Amino acid sequence: MLTDAIRAIHDLAHKNRVIFYYTGHFSQSIITAAGDIVRRRMESREVSPPAQRKLFAAFVEMAQNVLHYAEEDPAEAADRASSRGFGTIWLGHEAERFFVLCSNSVPIRSIAALTRVCHHAPSTLIKATT
């Protein structure tokens, strides 16, 4: 049943200390609203200001990447001005580190170029300081 699947996702997020997660079509207004939620949740968890800035910057950058580079759903192409790609973004806390995870589909023609870029990008975990 769908409600069981939704509850399982919620329980998984809670168990793994996920601060924010979103799956769906990305637009600039969705990124702005999500950023406001992320900022408030980090403040309520008393995340240090330097860690907040780093996390927020990573979160916005990854969300912007989905907006600009994720493959469009052909059925949604008519609504392209307000919504582009479909993807998922998670921000969480594990041990003494925060993480931002992001996923989306990309066109096959973009795989080689993205693979080269990703192999040169550092993987960074931000140490929690509260």
C-alpha positions in Angstrom: 0.0 0.0 0.0 1.3 3.5 -0.8 0.8 4.8 2.7 3.1 2.0 4.0 5.8 3.0 1.4 5.6 6.7 2.4 5.8 5.8 6.1 8.9 3.6 5.4 10.6 6.5 3.6 9.7 8.8 6.6 11.0 6.3 9.1 14.2 5.8 7.1 14.8 9.5 7.0 14.1 9.9 10.7 16.3 6.9 11.6 19.2 8.3 9.5 18.9 11.9 10.9 17.9 13.4 7.6 17.3 17.1 8.1 15.6 17.7 4.7 14.7 15.7 1.7 12.8 16.4 -1.5 12.0 14.4 -4.6 10.2 15.9 -7.6 10.6 18.6 -10.3 13.0 21.4 -9.5 12.3 25.1 -10.1 13.9 28.2 -8.8 11.0 28.8 -6.4 11.2 25.3 -5.0 15.0 25.7 -4.4 14.3 29.0 -2.7 11.6 27.5 -0.4 13.7 24.5 0.3 16.7 26.7 1.2 14.6 28.6 3.7 13.5 25.3 5.3 17.1 24.0 5.4 18.3 27.2 7.0 15.7 27.1 9.7 16.3 23.5 10.5 20.0 24.0 10.8 19.5 26.9 13.1 17.0 24.9 15.3 19.7 22.1 15.6 22.2 24.8 16.6 24.6 24.0 13.8 27.6 26.3 13.9 27.4 29.3 11.5 30.5 28.2 9.5 29.0 24.7 9.0 25.6 26.3 8.1 27.2 28.4 5.4 29.1 25.4 3.9 26.1 23.2 4.0 23.8 25.8 2.6 26.2 26.5 -0.3 26.5 22.8 -1.1 22.8 22.3 -0.9 22.0 25.2 -3.2 24.7 24.2 -5.7 23.5 20.6 -5.9 19.8 21.7 -6.3 20.8 24.2 -9.0 22.6 21.3 -10.8 19.4 19.3 -10.8 17.5 22.3 -12.1 19.9 22.9 -15.0 21.3 19.5 -15.9 18.7 16.8 -15.0 16.9 15.2 -17.9 13.5 16.5 -18.5 10.4 14.3 -18.6 9.1 14.7 -22.1 5.5 14.7 -20.7 6.5 17.8 -18.7 8.3 19.7 -21.5 5.5 22.1 -21.9 6.0 23.4 -18.4 9.7 23.9 -19.0 9.8 27.6 -18.0 9.0 26.9 -14.4 10.2 23.4 -13.9 13.1 21.5 -15.5 14.6 18.3 -14.2 13.3 15.7 -11.8 15.6 14.7 -9.0 16.1 14.1 -5.3 18.1 15.9 -2.7 18.8 14.9 0.9 20.6 16.8 3.7 21.5 14.8 6.8 23.7 14.3 9.8 25.7 11.1 10.4 28.1 10.6 13.2 29.9 13.9 13.5 29.5 14.9 9.8 26.8 16.4 7.6 26.0 15.1 4.1 24.2 16.4 1.1 23.1 13.7 -1.4 21.6 14.4 -4.8 20.4 12.2 -7.7 18.9 12.8 -11.1 18.8 11.3 -14.5 20.9 12.9 -17.2 20.8 12.6 -21.0 23.0 9.7 -22.3 25.0 12.3 -24.4 26.1 14.0 -21.2 27.5 11.0 -19.4 31.1 11.1 -20.6 31.6 14.8 -19.8 29.9 14.5 -16.4 32.0 11.5 -15.5 35.2 13.5 -16.2 34.0 16.4 -14.0 32.9 14.2 -11.2 36.2 12.3 -11.0 38.0 15.6 -10.4 35.5 17.0 -7.9 36.4 16.5 -4.2 34.1 14.6 -1.9 33.6 16.8 1.2 32.0 16.0 4.5 31.4 18.9 6.8 32.3 18.2 10.4 29.5 19.0 12.8 30.2 21.7 15.3 27.3 22.6 17.5 
